[in-house]
Amino acid sequence: MLAGMPAGGLGLVAIVDDEPPIRETVGFALQRAGYRVEAYADGADAWAAFERRLPDLVVLDILMPRIDGLTLCRRLRARSDTLPIIFLTSRDEELDRVLGLELGADDYLCKPFSMRELVARVRVLFRRAALSREPQPPAATNALTLGPLTLDFDRHVARWNHAVVALTVTEFLILAALARRPGHVKSRKQLLEEGYPHDAYVSERTIDSHVKRMRAKFAELDPAFSAIDTVHGLGYRYREDAP
């Protein structure tokens, strides 16, 4: 396990990956950004530590010995619905990535990935977790409002009837792409380019999983939510007449 930073860091990030170079490189990048870091070489060691204390965010590989990342994600979600989880996957693990999103991962990055991109997504997830606890929405200087939907582009935060919707970074980007042009159909390829601007190895099937999860999150706040339409054979659109 890597040594963490002093207790004054921005938050505790657990890195679970069986590749030492990944653990060391990601740990160094996150420590430089001000986060405390713990690193584990397999899912079993990580789970033993998480049973004692959950970290603030988990960066999780999928293919690992003893306990794989999908199983660990399932166990973590049973402990906490809100713990941010980012998967690290190879470009050939499309099915596992989709399963990971279905199990409740917040986002994923394909190896090889940019450390700057990873740190940026970690920051956004921490910022969103903090904002979700605010009783009143702060003033947004760069925002889009469509009926009950508000997208705060400065903070990457979505609200429905003023309540924060806990979207991942990618989900926010996909929703923003749809909401900027209500009534217009966006293909899955277009939405991939919006949601994963730095990742050339993502399958179009992933968009369906993101949209499914977005709908479920909005439906938790409003069971009548129906603003995102599926246009069969083409893609998705944000309804012009959405309430």
C-alpha positions in Angstrom: 0.0 0.0 0.0 1.3 3.4 -0.9 1.7 5.9 1.9 -0.9 8.6 1.9 -0.5 12.3 2.2 -1.0 14.1 5.5 -4.6 14.4 6.8 -5.0 17.8 5.3 -5.4 16.5 1.7 -8.4 17.1 -0.5 -9.8 13.6 0.0 -8.8 9.9 0.2 -8.6 8.1 -3.1 -8.1 4.3 -3.2 -6.3 2.9 -6.3 -7.0 -0.8 -6.9 -4.9 -2.2 -9.8 -2.7 -5.2 -10.2 -0.2 -3.3 -12.4 2.5 -1.6 -10.3 3.3 1.1 -12.9 -0.4 2.1 -13.0 -0.6 2.3 -9.2 2.5 4.3 -8.9 1.8 6.7 -11.8 -1.9 7.3 -10.8 -0.9 7.7 -7.2 1.8 10.2 -8.0 -0.5 12.3 -10.2 -3.3 12.3 -7.5 -0.8 13.2 -4.7 0.5 16.1 -6.7 -3.0 17.3 -7.1 -3.4 17.3 -3.3 -5.3 14.0 -2.7 -4.4 11.4 -0.1 -3.8 8.0 -1.7 -4.0 4.4 -0.8 -3.1 1.7 -3.3 -3.9 -2.0 -3.5 -2.6 -4.7 -5.8 -5.8 -6.8 -5.8 -9.5 -6.7 -4.9 -9.2 -8.9 -1.8 -6.7 -6.6 -0.1 -8.7 -3.6 -1.1 -12.0 -5.1 0.3 -10.3 -6.0 3.6 -9.4 -2.4 4.0 -12.8 -1.1 2.8 -14.6 -3.2 5.3 -12.8 -1.2 8.0 -13.2 2.2 6.3 -14.4 3.4 3.0 -12.3 5.9 1.0 -13.8 9.0 -0.5 -13.3 7.8 -4.1 -12.1 4.6 -5.8 -10.1 4.2 -9.0 -10.7 0.6 -9.9 -9.3 -1.8 -12.4 -11.6 -4.5 -13.8 -9.3 -7.5 -14.4 -7.6 -8.3 -11.1 -6.7 -11.5 -9.2 -8.6 -12.8 -6.2 -11.5 -10.4 -6.4 -12.1 -8.7 -9.8 -13.2 -5.1 -10.2 -16.8 -5.9 -11.1 -17.3 -7.9 -7.9 -15.6 -5.3 -5.8 -17.8 -2.6 -7.4 -21.0 -4.6 -6.5 -19.8 -4.9 -2.9 -19.0 -1.3 -2.7 -22.4 -0.3 -4.0 -24.0 -2.5 -1.3 -22.2 -0.4 1.3 -22.7 3.0 -0.3 -24.9 4.4 -3.1 -22.8 7.6 -3.3 -19.2 6.5 -3.2 -17.6 7.8 -6.5 -16.1 4.9 -8.5 -14.0 5.3 -11.7 -13.1 2.1 -13.7 -9.9 1.7 -15.5 -10.2 -0.7 -18.4 -8.4 -1.9 -21.5 -9.9 -0.9 -24.9 -10.9 -4.5 -25.5 -13.1 -4.8 -22.4 -16.3 -3.3 -23.8 -18.7 -5.8 -22.2 -17.0 -5.4 -18.8 -17.2 -1.6 -19.1 -20.9 -1.8 -19.8 -21.4 -4.2 -16.9 -19.5 -1.8 -14.7 -21.7 1.1 -15.5 -24.8 -1.1 -14.9 -23.4 -2.1 -11.5 -23.1 1.6 -10.5 -19.6 2.8 -11.5 -19.6 6.6 -12.0 -17.3 6.7 -15.0 -14.4 4.9 -16.7 -11.3 5.6 -18.7 -9.6 3.3 -21.2 -5.9 2.4 -20.9 -3.8 4.1 -21.9 -5.3 7.3 -20.5 -4.2 10.8 -19.8 -3.3 11.5 -16.2 -4.6 15.0 -16.6 -8.0 13.6 -17.7 -8.1 11.2 -14.8 -7.3 14.0 -12.3 -9.9 16.3 -13.9 -12.6 13.6 -13.6 -11.6 13.0 -9.9 -11.9 16.7 -9.2 -15.4 16.9 -10.8 -16.7 13.9 -8.9 -15.5 15.4 -5.6 -16.9 18.8 -6.5 -20.3 17.2 -7.4 -20.4 15.2 -4.1 -19.9 18.4 -2.2 -22.5 20.4 -4.2 -25.1 17.6 -3.8 -25.1 18.4 -0.1 -26.0 22.1 -0.7 -29.6 22.9 0.3 -29.9 25.7 -2.3 -28.4 25.9 -5.8 -25.7 28.5 -6.1 -25.9 31.2 -8.8 -24.7 29.9 -12.1 -23.0 32.3 -14.5 -22.7 29.8 -17.3 -25.9 27.8 -17.3 -28.7 26.4 -19.6 -32.2 26.1 -18.3 -34.9 24.1 -20.1 -38.1 24.0 -17.9 -37.1 22.1 -14.7 -33.7 21.2 -16.1 -30.7 23.4 -15.3 -27.2 22.6 -16.5 -24.4 24.5 -14.7 -21.4 24.3 -17.1 -19.0 25.9 -14.7 -19.5 23.2 -12.1 -20.6 20.3 -14.3 -23.8 20.0 -12.2 -27.3 19.1 -13.4 -30.4 20.0 -11.5 -34.1 19.0 -11.9 -36.5 21.2 -10.2 -33.5 22.6 -8.2 -32.5 19.2 -6.9 -29.0 18.0 -7.8 -28.9 15.0 -10.1 -25.8 12.9 -9.4 -24.6 12.5 -13.0 -21.1 11.4 -13.9 -18.8 13.6 -15.9 -19.7 11.6 -19.1 -23.4 11.6 -18.4 -23.4 15.4 -17.9 -21.5 15.9 -21.2 -24.0 13.6 -23.0 -27.0 15.4 -21.5 -25.5 18.8 -22.3 -25.1 17.7 -26.0 -28.8 16.8 -26.2 -30.1 19.8 -24.2 -28.2 22.3 -26.3 -30.3 21.4 -29.3 -33.7 20.2 -28.0 -35.8 18.4 -30.6 -32.7 17.5 -32.7 -31.5 13.9 -32.9 -28.0 13.1 -31.9 -26.4 9.9 -33.1 -24.6 7.6 -30.7 -21.4 8.5 -32.6 -22.0 12.2 -32.0 -22.7 11.6 -28.3 -19.5 9.5 -28.0 -17.5 12.4 -29.3 -19.1 14.7 -26.8 -18.9 12.4 -23.8 -15.4 10.9 -24.5 -13.5 13.6 -26.3 -10.1 12.0 -25.4 -10.9 8.3 -25.8 -10.9 6.7 -29.2 -11.7 3.1 -27.9 -15.3 3.5 -26.7 -18.1 1.5 -28.2 -21.4 3.1 -29.3 -23.2 0.6 -27.0 -21.8 2.5 -24.0 -24.1 5.4 -24.9 -27.1 3.2 -24.3 -25.9 2.4 -20.8 -25.2 6.0 -19.9 -28.7 7.1 -21.1 -30.3 4.2 -19.2 -28.6 5.3 -16.0 -29.4 9.0 -16.6 -33.1 8.2 -17.0 -33.1 6.2 -13.8 -31.4 9.0 -11.9 -33.9 11.6 -13.1 -36.8 9.2 -12.4 -35.7 8.9 -8.8 -36.5 12.6 -8.4 -39.4 12.7 -10.8 -41.1 9.4 -11.7 -42.8 11.1 -14.7 -39.5 12.1 -16.3 -39.5 11.5 -20.0 -37.4 14.2 -21.5 -34.9 12.0 -23.3 -36.4 10.2 -26.3 -34.9 7.1 -28.1 -35.1 7.6 -31.8 -34.8 4.0 -33.0 -32.1 3.5 -35.6 -30.8 7.0 -35.2 -29.9 7.9 -31.6 -31.4 10.2 -28.9 -32.9 13.6 -28.5 -34.0 15.9 -25.7 -37.7 16.6 -26.2 -38.7 20.2 -27.2 -41.9 19.8 -25.3 -40.3 18.3 -22.1 -42.1 19.7 -19.0 
